[in-house]
Structure formats: C-alpha cells, structure tokens
Amino acid sequence: MRTLDEVLATLQIAKLNVDDLKPVIHCLSFGENVSSGDYCLMELDDTLCKHIEAGKSLVIRGDKDEHAVLCSEDKTYDLKIADTSNLLLFIPDCKTPDHFPEDLPCQNLIQSQISGFSSSYWELRRCRPKVKKLKKLLMDNTYEGPDGENEKNSTEQMYSTDDLLETIQASEQELLNQLQVIHACKIEGYWRILEFDYEMKIMGHITQLVDSESWSFSKVPLSVCLEELGPLEPKEMIEHCLNCYGKRYIEEEAGEIYFALNEDKLCRATAQMLLQNAVKFNLSEFQEVWQQSVAEGMTTRLDQLKGLALVDQSSRPETIFLLKVEDLPEDTQERFNCLFGMREKWTEEAVAPYIRDLCGEKQTIGALLTKYARTSLQNGVKVYNSRRPVAT
C-alpha cells in the first residue's frame, strides 16, 4: 500500500500542484481472485433507480430461444450489451468527493480495494411487450361453455397469472392489459378465452333481450340481464361479455349498474363472424349482409374494420377478406415483409391499422414508414412500397 509521502512524491514527478487537487486521494489495489466475470453492470434511468430504491424488483424474462427482456411492474425493456473503452471498476464503499466536506484541511489517503471490473454493461431500451404468443397459448384451450367443459380432457394446459408471467415477455400490467384486449377472463383461477362462436352466442342473447325490452343500447341493466339470461348461460360469462362489448357505469340515483354497449365493437365482431369462414367476399354483398346481421338501430361502416379486414379495390368486383393485425409477425421488419408480400403498394390509410402497434413511445406512423418503406405517387396518390426485395 502506498503511503501519503509516496503519493505526494508521485504528484511532484508528474508536475501536479497538490492545491489544485481534491483533498481526498484513493489508492486502488486489486483484491485476490478478482475476475471480470463475477459481476454484471446495468445502466438504469432515474425511473428505474427510484423503482429499485423503493425496494421493488426488476425481472428478466425470456425462454432459451428468445432475446432477454427486463420488466418492471408496468414496462418492458430490451437488454443489450454495450462495450466501453474505459475499464469499469467495482469498489465497495467507495466514497466520492460529494461525501466529504469541502473544507478538509489537508490531503487524506484512503486505501480502496477493487473487487471486480468490467469492460461492458447492460443497456436498457424501452420496447413493446412481446405478447403475440399469449393468445396462441390460450387458444389451445378455449372456453366453450359449461357443456363443452364436461367433454374436455382435464389434463389440457391452463395458465394462471403467475404461469403467464413465466412465459410471456411483458410486465404484469402490460400482460393484464393485453388479456383485456383479447377478451380473456379468469375461470377458477385460470385465464381462458371464450370460443368466438360461444362469445357471439351470448352477445346474441343480450342484443335480443335489449330489443325485446326496448332498451337503449346506452343503458342496459346488468341485474335484469343476469336474471333473464342466467338460466341460459353462466352469469359470470354474461357479465364478462358485457364488459368486453360495453362500458360499465353506475346510475347515481338508484345505484344500479348499467352498460353502454359499444356499437363499433358489436358491428366489428359481427363482421368477423361473417368473414371468418370465407376466403374472399364480394364487398357490396358483404356490406348488405353485414348490415342485415347487426341489431336493429346499429349502423355498419367499413372504418369499423380497421386492423380486422382488408378491401381489395383492384379486383372487379371489389372484395373484402379477413386480415387480423394480431395474426401478423411481431417483429417490425418481418411485419413489413409480410404486408408488402401481400400487396406491393399501400396507402398510409390502408397500412396504418396494421403497423400502429409497432410504433415506439414517441414514434409516429409516418416515421415508421419512412424507415421501412419508399414513397411514390400512383394516380396522384402517395403510396408506399418495400425498401427491400420481397420474396414471393
């Protein structure tokens, strides 16, 4: 270990003025068996630092064939290794200048031992949760009603929230949000998705009841629905479907729970039911059948089908077919390859519903298209095509 006299002599040789230096001098030495593989460093922003300081945890998630992500309670981050040309030293209980009073009278020598070192660290970048396989897992064992459950094999895989957190690369809040998006519900402690035909069957009962009682779609009483439809379907499933296709509110005077049914969601679901068994549908015929299929008083519009179905205006007659955004690749480049493989040129209006979920926190659809597509004019309309050759 160096003495203070040795340090001062070294400073004199280096022609450094002691008065220009901080009054505290660290003498560093390596401990025994120090290795660069003993530690990993991670760079945290202020939000994550406060998260850790509050005693909360961060979780690394991912299977062996997946790129690891780090999750807080409500956000997901990509983990990437960043190399640095400066050696990063780990010094336990190391005191920096701000730990000492500014008026220390003379030079102070502190002997510090290095317990580890690294030339790289983990860099975190906010990313979208990787939830595509969530629906795939739950679709392997859909809920078809009480009768369907009796016929099922009890050994089929089911997932609790903890099971899904072990499998899906997302924070808990992002996972719960996505479960709501895909209309999953908890049955006996496990997350299940209702078979689409069964879900539509229940919604058919509800809309028929609304019609027979001459209710407004904006004021559907929960208690009466459960009482009238309870003999037909489980009450939990009736309430679940009302939550999926409506907005719950409480009327202050009576304290009763009502639902305002969402016309766009109901029309969209009806369209999916019509399109799911057809490769392509004549557009004008589809629009006629679609309008006839929804509840009286509801109006169908093509803009209700964004991200669900695509109109082919180049065919004669024009056609429409099912194309769900959730069925497209999760990776950005693969998504664009798939879309441009399907159609060479897209208008921004047509492609936007199929790439909106790819945008980062502050990224716009226009910025995403600029990065992954080229623009040109077709009959005076701006269109986008692939920057790369697309395999056919």
N, C-alpha and C positions, 0 to 999 in steps of 0.2 A: 504493500500500500504506500502511496506517495505521502510525503509529509508536506506541510504548508510551505516550508523553505524550498523543497524541490519544485513545487508548483510555481512559486514566485521566480525561481531561477529560470524555469522554462519560459515564463512570460517575458522575462528580460531578454532571453536569447531571441524570442520571436518579435522583440521590439514593440511589445504591447504595454500601454500605460495602465497600471492597476486601477487608477482612479476612473478610467473610462469603462470599467467592467462592473458587473453586478457584484455585490459583496459576498455572494454565496458561490462556492466552487464545488462541483460534483466530480469526484474521482471514480471513474467507472471501471469495473473489473468483471470478468466472466465467472459465473459460478461453475461448479462441477457438472459434467454431463449435460451441458446446455445444447439443445437441438432446435433447429428451425421447425421441426415437425411437431413440437409439443403444443403449439398454440395456433389458433386461427384468429385473425382480426376481422372485425366487421365495422364498416362505417355507417353510423346512424345519423339521421337528421334530427332536428330538435323535437319533432313529434314523437319519434320512436325512443329518443333518450328519456323524455318525460314518461313515456309508457313503461320503460324499464325501471326508472327511479320510483315510480308509483307501486312497484312490486308486481307488475303484470308480466306475463310471459310472451315470448315470441316462439312460434313453432315452425320447423322446417318440414315441408310436406312434399311427397313425390315417391312414385314407385321406381324400381331399378331402371326402367326404360324411359323415365321422364326426367326432364330438366328440373332440378330442385327449385322450389319457391319458398319464401319465408312469409308467414302470415301473422298479423296482429289480430285483434278482435274483429276488425272491420275492413282491413285492407290486405292486399296481396302484393308481394314484391318479387321480381326476378333476382336471382342470386348470380352474380358474375364475378370472376376473379380479375382483379386489377393489379398489374405489376407496378412496382415503383423502383426507381434507380437508387433511392436512399434506403439504407437498411433501417428498419423499424425495430427499436429495442424495447423489451419489456422490463421495466424496473419497478418492483413492488415498493409502495410507499414513497415513490419519488415526489419530491417537493419542487414546485415551480416557483419562479420569482414572486408571484402574487400571494404565496403562502407566507412570505416574510415581511416584516415591517420595512419601510423604505429607509429608515434612519439607522440601519445596523452600522455600528462604529468602525468595524474592521472586516478583513476578509475572513470568511468562515469556510471550513473544509468539511464536506460531507462525503463519506465513503459509501458508494452505491454499488450494489451487485446486480449484474444483468442475469435475469433468469430465463430469457428466451429472446429470439429475434425472428424477423420475417422480412421477406422482400416482396410480399404481396398481401392483399387484403380482399375481403368480400365487399363488393359494391352492390348497393340495393337500388333497384329502379322499379317504381310503381308500375304494375301491369294489371291486365284484366284477369279476373279469376278464371281458371280453366275448368269450366263446368259442363262442357259438352257431354262427357260420359255419364253425368248424373242421370239424365233422362233415360239413357240406354240401360243403365243398371236397374232403374225402377220399372222400365217397360218389360223386363224379363218376367215380372210377376205382378201384373196389373190386377186391380180390384174390379170384379165383375158383379158385385152384389153378394148378398148372403148365400144364395143358391150356388153361385159359382165357387164360393169358398169351400163349401162342403165337398165339392168334387176335386179340389186341388190336392196335390201331394204336399204334406206338411213339411217335407224336407227342403222345399224350394227356398232359395236365399231371400231374406228380408233384411232391411237396414234400419238401424236406429240412427239418431243424430250423430252419436259417437262413431258408429260404423262408417258413416258417410264422411266424417271429418278425417278418418284414417285413409280414405280412398280418394277424395276429391281435393284438388289443389285450389282451395279457396279459404278465406277466413270464415268464421262461424256466421257472422252477419251476412256476408255475401252468399253463403250457402243457403241460409234461411230465406233470403230474398229470392234466390233462384227457385227454391222449392215452391214458393208462392207463385212465381211466374209460370211454372209448368203445371200448376193446379194439383200439386201433391198434397195429401192430407195424412194425418197421423192416425193409424188404426192399431189399437192395442200396443202402442209404443213404437210402432214401425211406420216408416214413411212409405206410402203407396200412391200410385197414380191410378185414377179411375179409368177403366177401359172407355175409350172415347164414345162408343155407341151407348154404353151404360150412362155416361155423363149426360149425353144428349137425351136419353130416355127420361132422366129425372127433370131436365130443363123443359122437356115437352110437357110433363105433368104440371110443372109450375106455370108455364105460359097458358096452358089450358084452364088452370084454376083462375088465373088473372082474368082471362076472357070471360069465363062463366060468372065470376063475381063482379065483372065490370069495374075492376080496379084500374087505377092509373099505374103505368109501369114505373112511375117515380115514387109510388107509395104502396109497397107490397108488405103486408104484416107478417112477421115471422111466426108468431104464435098460431095464427089461423092456418098458415101453410103446413106447419108441423102437425096440427090437429087433423087437417083434411087429408094430407098425403102420407101421414105416419103409417097407416095400415098398408100402404103400397111399397114404401121404401124406408130404410133406416133414417131416423130423424137427423142423425149426425151427417149423413150424406146429403140430405135436403139442405141443411144449413150450410154445408161446405159448398154446394153448387151455387147457392145464393151469394156467398162470399166471393166466389170466383167470377160471377157474372153481374154483380151488383155492388153497391156501396151501402154499408150499414149506417144507420143513424137512429137516434132516439128522439121521439116526439116529446118535448118537454112537458106538455100539459098532462098527457096520460102516462108518460114514462114507458111507452111501448116501443119495441124495436121494429123498425121498418127497413126495407131495402129499396134503393132506387136502381132498377135494372138498367144495365148499360146496353143501349140499342146497338152500338157498333160491335161490341163483343158477341152479342147474340147473332147478329147478321153474319159476322165473320165465321162463327162456329158452324152455322147452317151451311155456308159456302164450302167449308172444309168437308162437311159430311157429304155434300153433293159431288165434290171433286175427287175425293179420296179413292174412288173405285174406277175413275175414268182416266185414260191416258191424256186425251185432249177433249175439250168440249167446245162446240160452236158457241162463240161469245154471245150472240144475240139470243140464242135458245137458252143458254145458261142464265142470262140475266132475267129472262122471263120466268123460268122455273124457280130461280132463287127468290125472286120477289113473291111468288106464289107460296113458297115454303116457309117464309118467316111469319111471325104472328101479325095479326091484323093491326094496323096502326104504325108498323115499323117500315122504314124506307131503306132499301139496299142501295149502296153506292160502291163503285169499283175502288175508291180510295180506302174503303174499309178492309181491303185485302192486301195492303202493303206488307211485304215480307211473308206472305202466305201463298199467293198465286201470281202468275205472270201472264200478261196478254201478249200474244204474238200478232202484231199488227201487219207483219209482212205476208202472212198466209191469207188466202182467199177461199172461203170467208175467214174473218179474224177468229182466232181460237184463244182459249184460256186453259191453263193447266196448273196443277198444284206444284209449287216450289216453295218449301218452307225454309226460312233462314236458319232454323235450328238444325237442318239436315246438311248444311254446307260445312266445309272444313273450318276448324277453329283458327288455324294458322293463317296469317294475313296473305302471304304470297300464294299459298295453296287455294285460299278462297278466291282470289282474283283469277288464278289459273282456271279454276272450275267455272267461274262465271263467263270468262272470255272463251272458254272451250264450248260453252253452251250457246253463246251469242257473241259474234265478232265485235259488234259495236253497241254501246249502251248510251242512252241519255242519262244525265245526272238524276233526273226524276225517277227513272226506272231502276237504276242501280242503287240509289241511296238506301232503300229499306234493307238491302242485302249486305251493306257494309257499315251501317251506322254503329253497330255494336263493336266494330273493330277500332273505332276512334278512341284515342287516349283521353286523359282528363281535359286537356286544353286543345285537342286536335279537332279540326273541322273535317267534314266530308270532302270539301274542296282540296284541303291539304293532302288528304289520303290519296285522292285521285291523282293529284299532281305527282306524287311519289311513285305510284304503281301503274299509271296509265298515261297514254298520249291523247292529245285532243286533236280533233279535225272538224271540219264543217261538212254536214251532209244535208243537202237541200236547205241550206241556211240555218240548220240546227246544230249546235255544238254536241259532238258525240265523243265517247272515249273508247279507245281500243288498247290492247295489251302492249306493254313495252317489250315483252319477250315473245319469241315464237311459241305458239301454243300447240301442244300435241293434240292431234285429232284421233 
